[in-house]
Amino acid sequence: MSMLTSRSARVLKYFEALSEGAYQAMEEDSRVFMMGLDIDDHKSIQGSTKGLLDKFGSERIFTTPLSEDAMTGVAIGAAMAGQRPIHVHIRMDFLLLCMNQLVNIAAKSHYMYGGTVQVPMVIRTMIGKSWGQGAQHSQGLHSLFAHIPGMKVVAPSNAYDAKGLTIQAVRDNNPVLIMEHRLLYGSETVVPEEAYAVEFGKARVMREGKDLTIVGVSNMVNEAYRAAELLAEQGIEAEVIDPVTISPLDFETIERSVNKTGRLLVVDNAWLNCGVSAEIVARVAESEIIEVKPKVRRMGFAETTCPTTPTLEDAFYPNPKTIAMSAYRLATGEDGWIPDSKRCELAYQSQFKGPF
Amino acid sequence: MAPYSSIEARLYASIALTRRVEEIIADIYPSDKIKSPVHLAIGQEYIASSVIDHLRESDFAAGTYRGHGVYLSKGGDVNALMAELYGKKTGCAKGRAGSMHLVDSSKGVVGMSAVVGTGIPVAVGHALAIKQQGRDDVVVVFMGDGATEEGCFSESINFAALQKLPILFVVENNRLAIHEPLTKRWAADTLTERVATYGIPAKRFKEPDVLAIHAHAGDLIDTIRKGAGPAFMECHTHRWFEHVGPNEDYDQGYRSLEEGKEWRAKDVYVTLGKQLSKDEKYRIDKSIEEQVMAAVEFAENSSFPSPEELYDYVYAN
């Protein structure tokens, strides 16, 4: 199903789509349950679990003690024994407390136990940004997990994918990590009413172009899209690709695009060192399809800890302006163009007033 | 084989099976046919045997990397265990687990982990699934004293107690973590008292009194099955062999032979065996020898997986 063809579609916010996806997945399969600190309180993880407690009750929707390590093991054990847990964390940074269980047990069990055990679990987690999120509420740690065979990692950049990836993640028989982004929670797209799945391992070309390819991860694809609009005014046509899922990665779509444009800019929502951007560029370098050696460039978090004060934080993240300038340089070999800052603002950023 | 004449005979048969399997493993090990590190539980078998005796097939038992006894007591296939240690395709995990990750889902043997403590919350998750599925099955999770130092131990007991989950926690306290004695790791030797503060039944057994452990575990499992929530047992015991490998290591200087002698004089395999009639003991021993020899033969004659199978089971379909 494409994003716009459903007859029952209407506009939903990202957080509403997350909630609706979980609602329909739980309706579809009585083995699905959701747990996580604060999922059942009045704020309901910024609305993304709203309505679930009323519909499904406290047996299937419940909070947990602050025991991320053990609770991850509990989710894994329940999954092995036939249930389908969704474990929610309000920040991705907290997943570091779950690493042992996720990496040593969840990802490995199907293999380590010779295919006799499955771990169909979903880990929902959210990256924070701005309003003082700082060092420990802002990290994009997807490459840590994408590194591990047995894990799947998906990164919805819009409401349509938020719902469809949630449903697909619940249906998948493997541990799936959904990396959400706090700044996208208020963003809107057309979302069909019925349950639908967004396929894993299928990138989306958001915008076609002949001059360069920009791959953006998570919310960075939105920033890249805005950058592409600014570039178009300069006569540069960027092809913007949302990988949608990090692992599995649809490299073929990226490869085809780079073969066409000869230039690649990867904008990750993370640091560059040993990250997804490095992986994509390495695969481009190894490609036997791409005929002419392409020019490549990567952008992501500055190689620092994330600061809280806005003046430093602004310099920490790529944004439509810096992305457009990098892309311009990559496409033309020239440095001269500086887009107007006001025109580089993204709607969701100017709308968002916190708090988190 | 005929049914056993007594609880003693049944427990002896279970203990003897683990003992003989592990002794044979130790015998074979120097040949390098076993392609896996082995952590032997010789001397500790009575704990798993006496607790698991109360479980039915649909119940779960979760062990550790020192888990041959848990696997065998719960009915795990002997041939598949031996073949797994040999790295053969017919192993319980098709050669992907070795000795440390034994599993037999068809018998309720939860897959075992080589990272200390990690199996505890996974076992609690099985108990949560049982509750959600409305079954009256139970989980027993075994762990060493070292595992109780991990954060997930306390986290797991708290959650299980909070949710009244059907699980029995059993600590096989051999007072060693690899080579480090408990006195270098615990501020106070009051584990059972600490666990009791979670509001669950907790009892310590300092002696290898197999019938007392058996009776107490039976009472606990009955009440857990009826919905009373989790319980805890700590059983002091003694590891006869080195942490990993087929040898004894009293000559290494990190523990005393004296302590070992005291425990070995109380070897349940021997003391319980003496309580059986000669006929019955002979019958049990003979049957076990046949079973173990058949398992070795099965492992020897099985083939290794082919290299093309490397990528099987990375992801579930």
Boltz contact constraints between the chains, C-beta under 6 A:
constraints:
  - contact:
      token1: [A, 65]
      token2: [B, 158]
      max_distance: 6.0
  - contact:
      token1: [A, 65]
      token2: [B, 159]
      max_distance: 6.0
  - contact:
      token1: [A, 67]
      token2: [B, 155]
      max_distance: 6.0
  - contact:
      token1: [A, 69]
      token2: [B, 151]
      max_distance: 6.0
  - contact:
      token1: [A, 69]
      token2: [B, 152]
      max_distance: 6.0
  - contact:
      token1: [A, 70]
      token2: [B, 121]
      max_distance: 6.0
  - contact:
      token1: [A, 70]
      token2: [B, 152]
      max_distance: 6.0
  - contact:
      token1: [A, 70]
      token2: [B, 155]
      max_distance: 6.0
  - contact:
      token1: [A, 70]
      token2: [B, 156]
      max_distance: 6.0
  - contact:
      token1: [A, 73]
      token2: [B, 121]
      max_distance: 6.0
  - contact:
      token1: [A, 73]
      token2: [B, 122]
      max_distance: 6.0
  - contact:
      token1: [A, 74]
      token2: [B, 121]
      max_distance: 6.0
  - contact:
      token1: [A, 74]
      token2: [B, 124]
      max_distance: 6.0
  - contact:
      token1: [A, 74]
      token2: [B, 125]
      max_distance: 6.0
  - contact:
      token1: [A, 74]
      token2: [B, 128]
      max_distance: 6.0
  - contact:
      token1: [A, 76]
      token2: [B, 122]
      max_distance: 6.0
  - contact:
      token1: [A, 76]
      token2: [B, 125]
      max_distance: 6.0
  - contact:
      token1: [A, 77]
      token2: [B, 122]
      max_distance: 6.0
  - contact:
      token1: [A, 77]
      token2: [B, 125]
      max_distance: 6.0
  - contact:
      token1: [A, 77]
      token2: [B, 126]
      max_distance: 6.0
  - contact:
      token1: [A, 78]
      token2: [B, 125]
      max_distance: 6.0
  - contact:
      token1: [A, 78]
      token2: [B, 128]
      max_distance: 6.0
  - contact:
      token1: [A, 78]
      token2: [B, 129]
      max_distance: 6.0
  - contact:
      token1: [A, 81]
      token2: [B, 126]
      max_distance: 6.0
  - contact:
      token1: [A, 81]
      token2: [B, 129]
      max_distance: 6.0
  - contact:
      token1: [A, 82]
      token2: [B, 129]
      max_distance: 6.0
  - contact:
      token1: [A, 83]
      token2: [B, 129]
      max_distance: 6.0
  - contact:
      token1: [A, 83]
      token2: [B, 132]
      max_distance: 6.0
  - contact:
      token1: [A, 104]
      token2: [B, 115]
      max_distance: 6.0
  - contact:
      token1: [A, 105]
      token2: [B, 118]
      max_distance: 6.0
  - contact:
      token1: [A, 109]
      token2: [B, 111]
      max_distance: 6.0
  - contact:
      token1: [A, 110]
      token2: [B, 313]
      max_distance: 6.0
  - contact:
      token1: [A, 110]
      token2: [B, 316]
      max_distance: 6.0
  - contact:
      token1: [A, 111]
      token2: [B, 96]
      max_distance: 6.0
  - contact:
      token1: [A, 111]
      token2: [B, 313]
      max_distance: 6.0
  - contact:
      token1: [A, 111]
      token2: [B, 314]
      max_distance: 6.0
  - contact:
      token1: [A, 112]
      token2: [B, 96]
      max_distance: 6.0
  - contact:
      token1: [A, 112]
      token2: [B, 97]
      max_distance: 6.0
  - contact:
      token1: [A, 112]
      token2: [B, 101]
      max_distance: 6.0
  - contact:
      token1: [A, 113]
      token2: [B, 93]
      max_distance: 6.0
  - contact:
      token1: [A, 113]
      token2: [B, 103]
      max_distance: 6.0
  - contact:
      token1: [A, 113]
      token2: [B, 111]
      max_distance: 6.0
  - contact:
      token1: [A, 114]
      token2: [B, 93]
      max_distance: 6.0
  - contact:
      token1: [A, 114]
      token2: [B, 94]
      max_distance: 6.0
  - contact:
      token1: [A, 114]
      token2: [B, 96]
      max_distance: 6.0
  - contact:
      token1: [A, 115]
      token2: [B, 313]
      max_distance: 6.0
  - contact:
      token1: [A, 116]
      token2: [B, 103]
      max_distance: 6.0
  - contact:
      token1: [A, 116]
      token2: [B, 105]
      max_distance: 6.0
  - contact:
      token1: [A, 117]
      token2: [B, 111]
      max_distance: 6.0
  - contact:
      token1: [A, 118]
      token2: [B, 316]
      max_distance: 6.0
  - contact:
      token1: [A, 149]
      token2: [B, 314]
      max_distance: 6.0
  - contact:
      token1: [A, 150]
      token2: [B, 314]
      max_distance: 6.0
  - contact:
      token1: [A, 173]
      token2: [B, 316]
      max_distance: 6.0
  - contact:
      token1: [A, 174]
      token2: [B, 315]
      max_distance: 6.0
  - contact:
      token1: [A, 174]
      token2: [B, 316]
      max_distance: 6.0
